[in-house]
Amino acid sequence: MIKDPELLKLAVKAIEAEPKGWDQEFYAAGLPKEDAEVIPVTYGYLEFQVMELDVNQCGTTMCLAGHIVHQAGLRIVTRNLEEDGRRSVAHCLDEDGNITTINRQASLLLGLDSVQASRLFGSMTDDIDEFKELITQVTGVTFE
């Protein structure tokens, strides 16, 4: 059993409500908010600047892990790069404002072990019904 089945159900409901915003191939992809503040972060020994991804912008997509992090109210962030264009994003800020990977944070929020996380976040399906069956197999969470 997982730690937060309701969070998982919220993420799946968000995917079903806006299927064009779901893409299992990338944790998140899109552009920063137009007026995004620049946030300095440290990741291990690296220091760089990030901006919050605009998860509500048309064309922005997230995988299940991205949806879980977003539904938990965490900020998905992208590097402050000079060029324009849609970016693939793999990081978020945790509850304490520290940068972490989206898949790690989603795993912690749900209480997934590494095998469960790999099966859920590594699945490349684009069929939501098939994906919900996989989620039930891996987590025991069922959907109405």
C-alpha positions as CSV (number, residue, x, y, z in Angstrom):
1,M,0.0,0.0,0.0
2,I,1.2,3.5,-0.7
3,K,1.4,6.5,1.7
4,D,-1.0,8.9,-0.1
5,P,-3.5,7.2,-2.4
6,E,-5.7,10.3,-2.5
7,L,-2.8,12.3,-4.0
8,L,-2.4,9.6,-6.7
9,K,-6.1,9.7,-7.4
10,L,-6.0,13.6,-7.7
11,A,-3.1,13.3,-10.2
12,V,-5.0,10.7,-12.3
13,K,-8.2,12.9,-12.2
14,A,-6.1,15.9,-13.5
15,I,-4.8,13.7,-16.3
16,E,-8.3,12.5,-17.3
17,A,-9.6,16.1,-17.1
18,E,-6.9,17.5,-19.4
19,P,-5.4,14.6,-21.4
20,K,-3.4,16.9,-23.7
21,G,-1.4,18.0,-20.6
22,W,-0.2,14.4,-20.0
23,D,2.9,12.9,-21.6
24,Q,4.6,10.0,-19.9
25,E,7.8,10.6,-21.9
26,F,8.9,13.7,-19.9
27,Y,8.5,14.6,-16.2
28,A,7.4,18.0,-17.4
29,A,7.9,20.1,-20.6
30,G,7.0,23.7,-21.2
31,L,8.1,27.3,-20.6
32,P,8.6,29.3,-17.5
33,K,6.0,31.7,-16.2
34,E,6.2,35.0,-18.1
35,D,6.8,37.0,-15.0
36,A,8.7,34.2,-13.2
37,E,11.2,35.2,-10.5
38,V,14.7,33.9,-10.8
39,I,15.4,31.5,-7.9
40,P,19.0,30.7,-7.0
41,V,19.4,27.0,-5.9
42,T,22.2,24.6,-4.9
43,Y,22.1,21.0,-6.1
44,G,25.0,19.1,-4.6
45,Y,28.0,21.3,-5.3
46,L,26.3,23.0,-8.3
47,E,24.8,26.4,-8.0
48,F,22.4,27.7,-10.7
49,Q,19.3,29.7,-11.2
50,V,15.8,28.3,-12.0
51,M,12.4,29.7,-12.8
52,E,9.0,28.2,-12.1
53,L,7.4,26.3,-15.0
54,D,4.0,27.6,-16.2
55,V,2.0,24.4,-15.7
56,N,-1.2,26.1,-16.9
57,Q,0.2,27.3,-20.2
58,C,-1.2,25.7,-23.3
59,G,1.2,23.0,-24.5
60,T,2.8,22.3,-21.1
61,T,2.8,18.6,-20.4
62,M,3.6,16.4,-17.3
63,C,4.0,12.7,-16.7
64,L,2.3,11.1,-13.7
65,A,5.2,12.1,-11.4
66,G,4.9,15.7,-12.6
67,H,1.2,15.7,-12.0
68,I,1.7,14.3,-8.5
69,V,4.3,17.0,-7.6
70,H,2.0,19.6,-9.0
71,Q,-1.1,18.3,-7.2
72,A,0.9,18.4,-4.0
73,G,1.4,22.1,-4.5
74,L,5.1,22.0,-5.2
75,R,6.8,24.2,-7.8
76,I,8.2,22.6,-10.9
77,V,11.2,24.6,-12.1
78,T,13.3,25.0,-15.2
79,R,16.8,26.4,-15.7
80,N,17.1,30.0,-16.5
81,L,18.3,29.6,-20.0
82,E,18.6,32.5,-22.5
83,E,17.1,30.8,-25.6
84,D,13.3,30.5,-26.0
85,G,11.5,27.3,-26.6
86,R,9.8,24.4,-24.8
87,R,12.0,22.8,-22.2
88,S,12.1,19.3,-20.8
89,V,12.2,19.7,-17.0
90,A,13.1,17.1,-14.3
91,H,13.2,19.2,-11.1
92,C,11.0,20.7,-8.5
93,L,11.3,22.5,-5.2
94,D,10.4,20.5,-2.2
95,E,8.5,21.7,0.9
96,D,11.6,23.4,2.2
97,G,12.5,25.1,-1.1
98,N,15.3,22.7,-1.9
99,I,15.7,21.5,-5.5
100,T,15.1,17.8,-6.1
101,T,14.1,15.6,-9.0
102,I,10.5,15.3,-9.8
103,N,10.5,11.5,-9.8
104,R,12.3,11.4,-6.4
105,Q,9.8,13.8,-4.9
106,A,6.8,12.0,-6.3
107,S,8.2,8.7,-5.0
108,L,8.6,10.3,-1.5
109,L,5.1,11.8,-1.6
110,L,3.5,8.5,-2.4
111,G,5.9,6.3,-0.4
112,L,6.9,4.3,-3.4
113,D,9.9,1.9,-3.4
114,S,12.4,2.1,-6.3
115,V,10.7,-0.8,-8.2
116,Q,7.2,0.7,-7.9
117,A,8.6,4.1,-9.0
118,S,10.4,2.6,-11.9
119,R,7.3,0.8,-13.1
120,L,5.0,3.8,-12.8
121,F,7.3,6.6,-14.0
122,G,9.0,4.5,-16.6
123,S,5.8,3.5,-18.4
124,M,5.5,5.1,-21.8
125,T,1.9,4.4,-22.5
126,D,-0.5,7.0,-23.8
127,D,-3.6,5.0,-23.0
128,I,-5.1,6.3,-19.7
129,D,-7.2,3.2,-19.0
130,E,-4.2,0.9,-19.6
131,F,-2.2,3.2,-17.3
132,K,-4.8,3.1,-14.6
133,E,-4.6,-0.7,-14.7
134,L,-0.8,-0.6,-14.3
135,I,-1.2,1.9,-11.4
136,T,-3.6,-0.5,-9.6
137,Q,-1.2,-3.4,-10.2
138,V,1.7,-1.5,-8.8
139,T,0.1,0.4,-5.9
140,G,-3.2,-1.4,-5.1
141,V,-5.1,1.9,-5.7
142,T,-8.3,1.5,-7.6
143,F,-10.3,4.0,-9.6
144,E,-14.1,4.3,-10.1
